[in-house]
Amino acid sequence: MALKDVWQAARQQRQQDVQTRQTEVRQQLTTIQAQLQQEAEQLRTDLGLFRVGLASENRARQTQFQQVRNTLQQFRLSLQQETQAFLSDAQQQRQRQAAITAQDLDEFVRLLKADTALFLSQSAVERQAAAAAVAKQLQAFVQALKQQTAEFLASAGASRQAMAAALIQQLDDFVRSLQVQTAQFLTLTAQERAQMAEALMQSLGDFRRELSETVTALRQDLQLDITEIQTRVAALRADTQTFLVATHTKRLKDQAELLQNLAAYYQALQTDVADYLDELALIRQARANQVHRSLAQSRRDREVAVAELFDRFAVFRADLQAFRADLANYVWGTGTATPEAPPPPKTPAKVVAPAPKAQTPPPAPAKPAPPAMTPPPAKTVTPPKP
């Protein structure tokens, strides 16, 4: 088959394909036009229903917006009333709390003064009773010591006399026995008698010296005992005097410390009460500022919400107009005049509420000077820690 025949056959095939395609396109165009007409009719019907629904929805939204505005107005009024009621209740409660605090403080000061007076009186009575008991014990100890010293001296003198009498009796017995022995031995030998006499004199001299030394040692021991007893009594007297002086010094020192502690505690209590009142004033001012800020913030939020609602309404209206123009252009084609889009609504200016003025807190009450402290009666106890 020649190339020209092949080309002719391909050309005829292409022409048939083009004709077939044109026929299919015409059929498709006819079908599309019918469908477009049906869709246009349906769109007109839907657009009419949409316009009716949009109008009713617009009226419903206007009614809802009016209800929201009324609700916001009522909420603002109720919020103002609740705020006024809260501020008045807070002020009354603060006044009641201040009165209760003042009463409690007065009651505490009165109880503290009563307890301090009772404690001082009890301390004075206990100190007097202790001093009387110490004096009685000291007097009884001195009497007992004197009695023991006298008994010791009497017993020492009686024992010394009894010992001397026993020694004298022994000497008498010994002399009598010696005389008897001497009388017996004189008959035997004169030499033995002389020797025995010398030996007896020697022994008697030794015994006398020993007896004299023993009596001297006993007298020295007795004198040492008496001296030691006198020294112990003098030391006891000195210790008693030192104890009394130390007790008096400690009582004066405790009195001064108690006065200082009471004055410091009274001043610290006044400072704490003043600081507490200042803190209450600052807390009250902070709460008032916080309430003002919250009210201003709520007002700004409501205004922003209303402005956003207007903006959304304007955007929705612009979108609706653009959709209407697009729909008209799609239905009627470019030959139909497209309605001009209305200018966007002006967004209401956001009113910014001025910030609440910071209220200056009331000046703190002047701290009264502590009253002059009069020294209480003498006391020997340590003051309680506040």
Secondary structure, DSSP 4 states (H G I P E B T S, - for coil): --HHHHHHHHHHHHHHHHHHHHHHHHHHHHHHHHHHHHHHHHHHHHHHHHHHHHHHHHHHHHHHHHHHHHHHHHHHHHHHHHHHHHHHHHHHHHHHHHHHHHHHHHHHHHHHHHHHHHHHHHHHHHHHHHHHHHHHHHHHHHHHHHHHHHHHHHHHHHHHHHHHHHHHHHHHHHHHHHHHHHHHHHTT-HHHHHHHHHHHHHHHHHHHHHHHHHHHHHHHHHHHHHHHHHHHHHHHHHHHHHHHHHHHHHHHHHHHHHHHHHHHHHHHHHHHHHHHHHHHHHHHHHHHHHHHHHHHHHHHHHHHHHHHHHHHHHHHHHHHHHHHHHHHHHHH-TTSPPPPPPPPPPPPPPPPPPPPPPPPPPPPPPPPPPPPPPP-S---SPPPP-
